Amino acid sequence: MDNIEVPEYFICPISLQIMKDPVTTITGITYDRESIEHWLLEFEGENMICPVTKQALPKDSDLKPNHIIRRLIQAWCITNASMGIDRIPTPKPPLNKFHVLNLLKGLWVPKLQLKTLQKLEVLAMENERSMKYLVEAGVVKAVVTFIIASYKEKETTGIEEALSILHLLRSAEVKIVLVENGQIIDALKWVLECDWDNKVTVKNHAVLLLKTVTGKVDSGVLQRLKREFFETIIQVLREGISQQGIKAALQYHRAHLGSMFHLCSCAGGRAQLLSHAGGIAVITKRILNVSPAADDRAMMIISLICKFSGTSWVLQEMLRVGTITKLRMVLQVDCASYLKDKAREILRTHSNAWKNSPCVDAPVLTRYSSS
């Protein structure tokens, strides 16, 4: 290949490689489709220009297939096959919004649903252009509607593919549509409760989508979540999912300390919190950092952990993540007296375990715990 002279007009000005799918812009310059589309997506929202001529390229610039150049390249490849040059296949027609809209019709025909979702999943994996067309055609809303309908009918066929599509798209549109559909929380909870062959992937996708929802919905929605919801999250943590999924699952506990308090009132709930890195740190961070109500719940959770699960490791972890510092701050700031009493009780009970640590001022700890 190095000894073969490649005609200059076969080379894409962006990738500097032989073009596989040459397309011509309105400026008259021919590029490889993948390269120019990546360029346009990268600078979307800005004043896009042609990389060669520096002329303006409108957002919806038409990229016309250059069949003449493509055929010349294919003929040249065949001629030089003995030199190790592979023939460039004829590219598939590019995906467009109308093709996606037509494909979506199958999502509402029971016999075609699974096949339709599988096709959409493949398209979502292809490239950024395909993802863009899927979003513009309303795939996100359609797939969310499908998941909710499946939940109501307790039908699991196609759910794995549907969750994968939403996970692959990961656009702002996904967040908006999820938040606008109040039933999606119940639907995703149902997904977590079902038994799946591909358990880790399915439940991981569901948990990550739930994180998206809880990060955007009104606080009133979170307040209405029942204890059973959080028990489902605990069960998912117990089963084991990816680290990304674990972090997402713990997001609910950060969002709703009240339910976390109820879970920590039982040994299983405390064990699951303590089994994951950052569990104590998450609760500690909420003290004096959110609201009086959050202070109350977070302090009660720390108290339960210290009282019933205060092992040597747990007490050292509290030192490491700054729980002791937060308890001392509670005694210093203007807050409810019962919270001060609770902080003092915790410090007094475990002062022997903490007083020899280089991270703690022993005289100060003694003064606070005995005052």
FENBEL-V303749 format. One line per field, one symbol per residue. ss: DSSP state (a for helix, b for strand, c for the rest). phi: phi as a letter, one per 30 degrees, with the letter a starting at -180 (. if undefined). burial: 1 if it has 16 or more other C-alpha atoms within 10 Angstrom, else 0. A space follows every 50 residues. Layout:
ss: ???
phi: ???
burial: ???
This chain:
ss: cccccccaaabccccccbcccbbbcccccbbbaaaaaaaaaaccccccbc cccccbcccccccbbcaaaaaaaaaaaaacaaacccccccccccccaaaa aaaaaaaacaaaaaaaaaaaaaaaaacaaaaaaaaaccaaaaaaaaaaaa aaacccccaaaaaaaaaaaccaaaaaaaaacccaaaaaaaaaacccccaa aaaaaaaaaaaaaaccccaaaaacccaaaaaaaaaaaaacccaaaaaaaa aaaaacaaaaaaaaccaaaaaaaaccccaaaaaaaacccccaaaaaaaaa aaaaaaaaaccaaaaaaaaaacaaaaaaaaaaccccaaaaaaaaaaaaac aaaacccccccaaaaaaaaac
phi: .dccdceeddcddcdicddcbdbcdddjccbdeeddddddddcdjcddbd ecdiddceecedccecdddddddddddddcedcjddddddddeddbeddd edddeddccedcedddddddddddddaddddddddddidedddddddddd ddchccdjdedddddddddhcdddddddddceddddddddedddcbdced dddddddddddedddbddedddddddeedddddddddddjbdeddddddd eddddbdddddddddcdddddddddcejdddededddhbbaeddeedddd dddddddcbddeddddddddcjdddddddedcddbedddddddddddddc eddcdcdddbdedddddddcd
burial: 00000000011110000111111110000111111100110000000111 10000010000010110011001101110000000011000000001001 10110110000011011101101100011111111011111111111101 10000001111111111010001111111000111111111100000011 11111111111111101000010000001111110110001000111111 11111111111111000011111100001101111111000001111111 11111100110000101110101101110110000000110111111100 100110000001001001100
